[in-house]
Amino acid sequence: MFLLIGLIAAILAWLFGWRLFLRSGLPSREILYADVGRSFPQSAPLTSRRYRLTGKPDYLVRIENGLVPVEVKSGRSPDSGRPYDGHLFQVAGYCLLVEDLYRVPVPYGLVRYEDRTLPVQYTPDLRARLLGIMDEIRVARQGVECHISHSQAGRCHSCGFRSVCGETLI
């Protein structure tokens, strides 16, 4: 009797979890990698020695013609209908990692916001822009001082270096 109740409870829990996953807007294919809490075993970071890049996408999903990295964000999506630049390049970095490590096509990545999922087409242009940014970061790290863009005062508010930054806007 307890075995039967336990089995029914497990099936209901699985169905509930699957329903939530389908409502998330993520591809309902085979999940190869996950870095999202207790639901999945923790996965090791993806590391490319070739590009000197490491990252942990929230999901890596197999689709018919390759793999798709998925990054889940807790906030709402931008009104523009395209991911924030930081999120765009974060997903592009995951695409580069997957392309290098798994040697499979990565046609796009996804940014899952609270209210919708936005695709990031992994084009040769985006790849080139990402590699350029990575080169700029490496050059900046060699310098004594690194200046950052202060075009958004809201970013200063949550910055951990605000108390010691001489360029703060607030």
Sequence and secondary structure as in RCSB ss.txt:
>XXXX:A:sequence
MFLLIGLIAAILAWLFGWRLFLRSGLPSREILYADVGRSFPQSAPLTSRRYRLTGKPDYLVRIENGLVPVEVKSG
RSPDSGRPYDGHLFQVAGYCLLVEDLYRVPVPYGLVRYEDRTLPVQYTPDLRARLLGIMDEIRVARQGVECHISH
SQAGRCHSCGFRSVCGETLI
>XXXX:A:secstr
 HHHHHHHHHHHHHHHHHHHHHHTT   S EEEE SGGGS     EEETTTTEEE  SEEEEETTEEEEEEE SS
   TTSS  HHHHHHHHHHHHHHHHHH S   EEEEE SS EEEEE  HHHHHHHHHHHHHHHHHHHSS      
S HHHHHT TTGGG TT   
